[in-house]
Amino acid sequence: RGRRRIQLARKALELSPDCADAYVLLAEEAIEPNASLDLYRQGIAAGERAIGPDMLQEQVGHFWGIVKTRPYMRAKMGLAHCLQTMNRVDAAINVYHDLLRLNPNDNQGVRDVLLPLLLVAGHDTDAGVLLNAYAEDASAMWKYGWALWTFRKEGDSPAARERLLDAIKGNRHVPKYLSGKTEIPEALPESYSLGSVEEAVFCAAEFFDAWKATPGADRWLLSSAPARRRTHRRKPGRR
């Protein structure tokens, strides 16, 4: 932890300049965004050297399944996040797309970050391509993503309403976070199960900006979400 962690990462680079994960760790600890950006790029270069040019070309589509490629993929994911944080959206989108090109199985969950980013950026056509590429995804992220994308294309159409109702059926907790009725916690959950509050928090945190960037989406969401039924409990009688 702390300084010792940084010292060990630097020691690792003394032992092997091709240790991409050491660069990733240093990038995560860096204070300045430009410093992080430079370290992630160095990590990508180190990963490329460790993998070798032949594997980089021949194993496209199978990355992450090959353990040797994972430090490189982690460095690339870190770079994309860093670019996104710096509001260099188009550059971040390009890196996310490349991660999916290398690993369509998407073990890193790239699509969950990329989809709302495409919608915020107004790249609705690319968002549609991405949604269809992972059409079997049953998560709240994908169902609410489908609903928002359809609403942006068609407005309050029967198809959009059907998508939204399917999303609400899959996770009924999302609307209260997306609408702002319930505040999204600062600390996001590390894991979740389908339909859970934790999944709703993660989904709303990722989609909040995209939802707000879509005129009428909040009103549409609230009008379509079923009202919560109030339960009336009988008061216990006196003895």
N, C-alpha and C positions, 0 to 999 in steps of 0.2 A: 504494500500500500504506500501511497504518498511518494516521496522522493526515491525510496528504495525500488519501487516499481519502475520508475524512469531509468534508474541506474542499471537495473537488470536488462531492460530493453536495449540500452546502449551497449551493454556487455554482449548481448546476443548479436548485435550488428558487428561488433569487433570479431566475433567468432565466425559469423557468416553474413556478409553484406547482402545476401539474397534472402534474408529473413523478412518477408513481407509483413508478417504479423507484428514484428517489433516496430516497424514504421506505423502500423495501424494504432498500436498502443500509444506511441509518442504523439500521433496526430490527435487522439482522443484527449490527451493530457495538455495539449497546447492551448494557450490562452487566446492567441490571435487567430481569427479565421484564415488569414492568408498563410500563416505558418502551418495550420492543419492541412490546408489545401496542398501545400508543397510536400508535406510528409506523406499524404495519401498518394500523391503522384509518384513519389519515390518508392512507396510500397508497391504500386502497380508495376513499376519498372523492375523492381526486385522480383516480383512474382513472375513476370514474363521471363526473366533470366532463369529462374528456378524451373519453370515449366519447359522452356525450350521452344524454338520456333516451330518444330514439327508438330508437337502436341497442340500448340495454339491454333494451328490450321486444321489438323486432322480430327480433333476431338470436339469441334464446335457442335453444340447441342447436347453434349454429355458432361459438361463441366459440373462441378460439385459432386457428381457421382465418382469422380476421380479425386481422391483425397488430396493429392498434390496440388490441385487447382484451387483449393479452398482459401488459402491465404490471399491469393490474387483476387478472388471474388470478394473477400471481405474488404480488401483495400479499395476495390472498385465501388462497392456499396457505400463505403465511408466517403469516398469522393463525391458520389451522387448526393448523399445527405448534406455534405458540406456545401456544395454548390446550391442546393435548394435553400439552405439556411441563409446563404448570402444573396438570395433572391435572383440567382442566375438560373432561372427556371428552364429555359430552352436547353442549356448545357446539361442540367441535371436530367431532364427528360431523355436526352440522347444517351447518357450513361445508363439510365435504367433500361432503356430499350436494348442496349448492348448486353446487359446482364441477362435479359430474357432470351436474347439470341444465343448466347453461350449456354444457357441452362433453361430451356423451356419448362422443365419440371418445377422451376421456381421454388426451390427449397428455402430461399431467403425471404420469401414473401414480398418480392419486388412489386407485384401487381397491386397489392393493397396500398402501396404508397403512390404508385404511378397513376392509377385510375383517377383519384381525386385531383392530383396535380394536373392531369390533362384537362379535366373539366374546369378547373380554376383558370387555366391558361386559354380556355376557349377552343381546345383542340377536340371538338366533339366527334369528328370523324375517326380520329385515332382512338378515342375512348371507346367508340362502338366496335372497332376492330379488336381491341383488347378484351372487351366484354365477351365477344363471340369466341375469342381464342380460349377462354376459360369458362365457357357457358355452363359447365356442369358444377361449378363452384356453388355450394349451398350456404355459404357464410352470409352473415348480415351485411358485410362489406359489399358483397357482390349483388345481393338482392336489392339493397337500398341504392347501390350504384346503377343498376338496371332501371330502377324506378325514376331516379333523378335524370338519367340520360334520356329516357323516354319522354318525361315531362318537358325537358328542354327542346326536344324535337317536335312534340305534338301538342304540348299544353295538357290541359285536363281531359285527355282522351280516354276512352274505355280501356285501351291497352295500358296507358300510364296508371290508371286507377287499379287495374288488375295487378300490375307489377308492384305497386305500393302496398296493396292489401296482402299480397304474398310475402312481401318483406316484413310487414307488421306481424303477420302470422308466424314468421320465422323467429322474430325477436321483437316483442312488444315494448321493450324498454327504450329502444332507440329514439322515438319521437320526443320524449321529454328532455333528452340531452340535446338533440339537434335543434329543437325549438328554443332552447335557452331556459325552459321552465325549471330544469334542474342543472346545476352547474357541473361542468365536466371536471373531475378531479385533476389536479396538476400531475400527480404521479399515476401514470397509466399502468394497468395490470400487466404482469409478465406473462400470464397465460389466461386462457378462457375456454369455456365450452359453448357450443352452439346454443343460442337462445338465452344465455346468461346475461346478468347485469354487466359483468366484466366485458363480454363481447360488445355490448351496447356502448360502453364507455369508449372502447377502442375504436369502434366504427364511427361514433359521433366526433371523436377527436380528429380523425382523419378527414371526415367529410364536412366538417362544420363550415370551412371557408367556401367549399364548392356549393354548399346549400345556400349560403348567404349571397353568393355571387349570382344566383339564379333568381331573377325577379318572379315573385309570386310563389316560390317554392315553400316558404314557411307557412303561408296561409293555406296552401294546398295540403301540406302535411297535416296541419292541425284539423282541417275540415274532414280529412279522410280517416284520421286515427280514431278508432272507436273509443267512446268515453268510458272511463273506468267506472264500474258499477260500485256504488256505495253499499256496504253491508250494514244492516241495522241489527245490532245485537240486543237481545232482550235483557233488561236489567234483572239482576238476581233479586228474587223476592225476599222480604224480611221474614225472619223466623219468629 
